Amino acid sequence: MPMVFDSYEISNGHTVKTDLCIIGGGMVGIAIARALAQSGFGVVLLESGGRDYEGPSQALYQGKGELSGEAAASRDISNYLVTSRFRQLGGSGNKWGGKCGIPDEEVFEDRSWIPNSGWPISRSSLMPFYDQACDVLGINKFDYDPAEMRDPKRPSLSLNGSGITTSTRHMTAVTGRSPQKTEFEDYIRGVTDDPSIDLYLHANVVDMAMNEAGSAVSSVKVATLRDNSFIVRAKQFVLATGGIENARLLLHANQRQPEGLGNQHGMVGRYFSGHMTTGNNSLLYFTNLAQSLSLYTGRNRKFPWGVLKTTKMAQAKHRLPNATLTLSANGVSPREDDEPVLKSAYLADGRLGRPDLSGFKLKGNVVSAYLMSEEAPNAESRIVLSEDRDSLGVRRVQLDWKFTSGDLDAIMASADLFAREMGALGLGRMKPILNRNLLLFNAGPSSHHVGTTRMHPDPKRGVVDTDCRVHGVGNLYIAGSSVFPSAGIVNPTLTIIALGLKLSGHLRNRL
């Protein structure tokens, strides 16, 4: 029989004993539980919410948030703390669109022009786990040879001959939200229907207790919104509550360590980032494009998306982070008075040239696009706790998210690179709708919560080691994008799952 418990019905003061306790029933918590199912070890999965969206559970995310930029400009983003994630079984998978990609090699490398960039593990070491993650999410494995990923019926959208831009492959997972709702429910059933996994719903972890030596977590306290609470004791613990809550729980668990669990060097909560995303309002005017643009603006999960990105060479030459330009079927429409802009296009050296407009149709050859830029790791962009507490007594989050002048410069420069390269290659013209002074207010902060418990072998520079174990705590691991040292430019879920599967193998050996 499946073992699904509603924590509202657990006796007050009850103790649950198990081998592995996973805190958080989102995408990666489910992936780890499924990977260790039928292993012979006891697995307990604690999910704060229920099967469906519930307002009182979601309200536990409430806090204060501010997005700031240069010249003391700022905007209140407190609502972002609630709307960018879901507190229910499946987590933000209930909102996620399913976009998957593998970060480029340079994301894992130390880029001299981006301080604190790079990972302490290589991309090649994660490749086997990316393949496993593709199986878990129901997508084709990524072919890492660009020459082999071309489909005659759907040729790769690239600026041929360009040293500035290249196409990057993204796939859509079946576990994303509608129209893949059935497959997403199947993903969740991997834990709800497995008798070897004990799933507790409405189970909010509000504290972590340490052993007498202070070297390991001995138990966690679980509380519900109906005033009952119980204890879970385990040999190993995995914290998988998301990029914001992972840091929040570590900072709140301060009975033994006043500064917070794993925060002996003040690193918990730092280096928060997402991706700076412009509105879907830039226009690309293509000339002499052999294939239909509809091939690249659709969201058919069998095919890659139409995404252009700056090359590693261009990033190094112009000292820029990763940036992408994503084509979309939706967004702004071209205007008749835009047509004169096609009469000239930039060449690489800044001179104006005239593209071949034969066969050009203003509507058929125009597509909307949005820009996304990687933020440079910034220790001052961080999460701390306020004195306000939620209804369970846990201190609320205060997010101070900073877009630096360098971040703003980068997205403007990347837009310029894309526009100039289109003209230089005679492919058309780009009309980026960007106002640098308004980026802070118009750019959409993505729901990609990266950083806050970053991976680094040196405890003074990170929160977890290369096995995702919290420094100084022998049995506490963290799963999720909070461990990413550099955000890269790709949606993080595939990497989150890959790291979770890598961690699963490590836990299996430990247990």
N, C-alpha and C positions, 0 to 999 in steps of 0.2 A: 504493500500500500504506500502511495506517495505520502511523505511526511511534511505537510504544510500546516503550520500553526499560526493562529492569530494571537499575537502577544497580549491583546486585551483580555484573553482568557487564561493567561498564565498566572499561577498563584503568586501573590506578593511575597518576595523573599526567596523564591525558588532558585535552585542552582542547576545549570546545564553544564555537563562535562563533555568535551569532545577533543579530537586531535587538532583540527584546524577550524578556526573561526574567521570567516570572511565578513567584513563589515562593509555593506553596500551591495545592493542587488541590481546594479546597473549593468551595462554591456560587459565590462571587464570582470566584475564580480561573478556574473553568470558564467563567463568563459572559463574562469579558473575553477569554479565549482564543477562545471561539466567535465573539464579536463581531468579532475581528480575523482570523479564519480566512479563507482565500482572498483576503487583502488584498495579497498579493505580498510581505509582510514575513516574515522568519523569526521564528517564535514557539516558545519553549521553555517548557514548563510543568513545574515541579518539585514532586513530591508526596512528602512524607516517608514515608507508609505505602504499603501495597499496595492491591490492589483490594478486599480483605476485611480485616476486623478482625484485627490481630496484636498479641498481648500485648507483645512486646519494643518495638515501635514506640510503643504507647500508654504504656508505662512512661516514655518520654522526657518526658512531661508532669508527672511527679511533682515535688512541691515542698512548701512549707509555706504554709498559709493560715490566717488568723484573721479571724473576723467579730466586731467589737466594737461595743458600744453605750454607753449612759450608765452612770454609776456603776461604771465599770471592769468591767462585765459583758462576757464574751467567750466564744466557742466555737471549737473547732478545726474548720476546714473544709478541711483539707489534701486530703481525698478529693475535694472539689469540683473541684480542679485537674485531676483525671483523669476524673471521671465526667461533667463538663459539656461535653465536646467529644470529637471522634473524630479520630484521626490515621490517616486512610485516604482513598483517592480518594472525593471527594464530601464530605469533611469532616463537619461536624456535620449536614449534610443527611441523613446516615444515622440521625440521632436526631430531627431536626426533625419536628414534627407538621404543618408546612405552613401555619400560621396567618399570614395576611398582612393588613396594614392600612397606611394612610397617616397619618402623624402630623398632628394638627390644626395649624392655622396658628400658634396661640400657642406651640407648641414651638419654632418658628423665630424667635420674637420675644423681645425682652428683657422679661422679666417682672420688674418692679421688686421684687417680694417674694421673688424667687429669685435670689440673687447668681450671677453667671457664667452665667446662662441665655441662650438664644438662639443662633442660627447666623449666620455672616457671609454666608450665601446665603439666598434666600427659598424658600418652598415652591413658589411659582408657577414659579420657574426650574427646578425639578425635575420638574414635572408631565409634560412630554413623556417623560422617562426613566422615570417611574412607569408610564406607558402601555406603554412598551417592556418594562419589567420584568414587567408582567402577561402580555405575550405570551410572554416567556421562561419564566415559571413556569406557563403554561397556565391562567390564571384570567381571568375577565371583567374588563374595565377598570372602574375605580371611577367611579361617577357622583357628581360632587361636589355636585350639587343634591339635598338630602335629599328634596324633593318628588317627584323623579323615580325614586327608588330603591324606592318602595313597590310591592309586588306584592299584588294583591287576594287572592291565595291565601295570601300570607304577609305580612301587614301588619307594618310596622316596629314593633318592641317599644319603646315610649317611654312616658314618664310625661307624657301629653298636658297641655299647659299649664304644664309645669314650667320654671322658670328655673334649676333646680338640676341636673337631669340630662337627658341626651339619649341616643339610641341611636347607636352608632358601628358602622360597617360593617367586618367582617372576613371574608375569604374564605380558603378552604383550597386551597393550591396542589397541583397534580397531582404535583409533584416531592417532596412529603413522603414520609415513611416509609409502611409498610404502612397501608392497603390500596392505596396508589398506587405499589407497588414497581416495577411495570413502567415507569411513566412516569418514575420517578426513574432507572432504568437507561437509559432513552432519553436523558435529560438528560446523563448521564455519557458516553454514546456520542457525544455531540456533539464530544468531544475525542478519545476513543479511536479513533474511526473516521474522523477527518479527516486526510488525508495532509499537510495543510499545517501541522499542529501536531506538534511533537516532545514527547511526554510521557515523563518519566522518573519511574519509581516507586522507592520506597525511597531517595529523594534528599533528604538532610537538609542544609540550608544551615547551616553552622557558623561562617562568618565572611564579612565583606564587606571588600574591599580598595578603597582610594581611589586616584585618580590623583595625580600628583606635586603638583598644586596644591591637593589636598584639596577640590576643588569638585564632584567627581562620583565615583560608584562605577564602578570599572573592571572588577571581576569578583567573583564569589562562589565560595567554596569549598564543595564538596558532599562529604559523607562518608556512608558506609553503616555498618550494624551488623556488617559483615563486613570492616571495616578497610581497604577501598579508598576512595580519594577522587579527585575530579577538579575541574576549574575550568570555570566558565561565564562567558564574556565577552559583554557585550551593550551596545547603545547606550542602552537604557532598561531600568529594573528596576521591578517592582511587587511590593511586599511584601503578601501576602494570606494570612497564616497565623493570623488570628483576633485578637481583642481582647487576649489575654494574650501570645501568642507574638510579635506584632508588636513590642510594647514590649521583650520579652525579647531579641530578636535585635538591636534597635537598641542596647540597653544593653550587650550582650555584644561588639558590634563596636567595640572601643575602642582599636585599635592606633594610629590617628591622633589620635583625640579621647578622652582618658582617661575622660571622663565618659560616653562613649557617642555613637554616631552620631546627629546631630540633637538632641543634648541639651545644647547649649551654654548654655541658660538653665534647665536642670534641670526641663524640662516632661515629658520622656518617662516614662511610667508613672503619671503623676498623673491624678486625676479618674476613677478606676475606679468604675464603678457597674453595677448591673443593674436589677432591679425587685424590690421587696419584695412577696412573694406569700404570702397567708395560705393555710392549708389549706382544702380544699373542704368546709368544715363549717358555713358560715353558711346560714341558711334564709330563704327568701322565701315568705311566705304571701300568695297573691293572692286577691282577692275580685272577683267579677263580671268575670273576664277572658274576653273574647269568643272568643279564639282558644285553641287547644290549646297548652300549654306545650311539648309535644313538638316543635313547630315550631322552637323556639329552643334546645333542649338537644342536638339532634342535631349531627352533624359531617359533613353532606352538603356536599361542596365546591361544589355548584351554588348554595347559598344562604348568606347571611351568618349569622354566629353571633349568638346573643342576648347582646349586650354593652351595658351601660349605663355611661355615664361622666359625670363632672361637667362642666358647661358652662364656657366661658371666663368668663362673667359670675360664676358661683359661685366659680371659682378666684380671681378678682380680689377679690371681696367678702370671702371668708374667708381670703385669702392662703394658698392651698393649691396644691400641684402637681397634675398630672394624676392621676386615679384612675379605675379601672374596676371594674365588678361583672359577672362573667361567669357566666351560668347553665350548669348542668351536669346531665346525666342521672345522674351518679354522685355519691357523697358520702354524708353522713349522712342518715338517714331521720327523719321527724317522729315524735314520741312523743305518745301520747294526752294526757299532761299538758301538752303545748304548747298545746292548744286554748284554754285560758283567755286566753292572750296575745292572741288575736284579738278579745277582747271590747272592746279599746280600742286606739287608734292615735294617735300623736302628730300634732298639728296644727303648722303652721309656727311658731307663736308659743310652742310648748311645752305648750299645753293639751291635754288628752286628749279625743278624739272617738270616736264609735262608727261603724265602717264598716258598710256594708250586707252582711250575711253570707248573704243569700238565695242558695240554690244552691251554697253553699260545701261542698266536700268536702276533708277534711283531707289525704288522699293525692293526689287529683287536682289540687289547687291549690297544692301545696307543691313547691318545687324547691330543690336545693342551689346554692350559689354560692360563688365565691371572690373576694377582693379583691386588686387589684394597685395599687401606688402608685409613682409616679415618685420617684426620689431626687434631691435637689438636688445639683448639681455640687459636689464637695468635693475640694480639692487634696490633702488629707491622706489620702484614700482612694486607695491607690496600690500599684504593683508595683515592687519592687526585686529585685536579684539577691543570693542568698546565696553563700557560699564553696563550698557543695556543688556538685558537677558531675555531669552525667549521663554515660552510658557513652561519649558522643562528645566529652566535655570541655567542653560548654557549661554555664555556670553556671545553676543551677536558680532557679526563681521563688520569691519570698517575697511573698505577697499579704496586704496589710493593708487589709481592707475595713471601712469604718466606716458604721454606721447612726447618724446624729446624733439628738439629742433632737427636732429639727425633723422628721426623717423619721418617727419614731415618733408624734409628735403628729399628723402629716398623715394617716396611715392610719387612726388612731382617729377623727379629725374627719371624714374622708371617709365612713367607715362610718356615723357619726351623721347626716350629711347625707342619705345614701341612705335610711336608716330613717325619718327625719322626713318626707321628701318623699313616701314611699309612703303614710304615714298621712295627710298633709295633703291628698293627692289622692284619698283614699278607696279606694286600690288594695289595701290590706292592711297587712301588718306584716313587718318584717325582724328576724330574731334573729341578730345578728352574734356569732359565737363568738370573741371576742377578749379576750385578757388582756394589757394593755400591758406588764406586767412580764415576760411570757413570750414576747413577740413575737420577740425576738432568737433564742430557742431553738426556737420553733415555726414562725416564718415561713420559707418555703422560699426560699433565694436562687436567683433564676432563672438560666437558662443564657444570659442576654443580656449578653455582655461588652462594655460600653460605656466609652468614654473611653480613656485611656492615651496616645493620639497625637492629641489633639484638634485640630480645625480652627480656625485663627484667623489673620487677616492679619498680626498682630503676632507676630514670633518669640518675644517675651518672654512671650506668653500662649498660645501654641499650638505644635504640632509641625509641622503641615502647613498650606499655604496653601489658598485656595479651589479650586485644581485638584488638591488632595490630594498636592502635591509637598512633600517634606520641606524645611523652611527650610534654606537654605545648601547644599543638595545638588541639583545641576542635573538629575539624571536618575533620582532615586529617588522613587517614589510609593507611597502606602499605600492599600490598599482594605480596607474592612471597617468594622465599627461602632466600632473604636477611634478613628476620626476624628470621631465624633459629639460636638459640644460639649454638647448636652443630650440626655438619654435619651428624653424623652417617655414615653409609656405603651404604645405599640404594639410588637408583636414586630418586631425590627429587620431581618429578612431582606429584605423588599421594598425598604426604603430602601438597604440594602447593595447590592443588585443595581442599583437605579437609579443610585446613585453610581458603581458600577463601569461601567455603560454610558456615563455621562457622561465618565468617565475614558477609556474606550475611544476616544471621538471625539477627545479631546484628544491621546491617544497617536498616533492615526492621523495627525493633523496634524503632530505632532512628528517622526514617522518619515518 
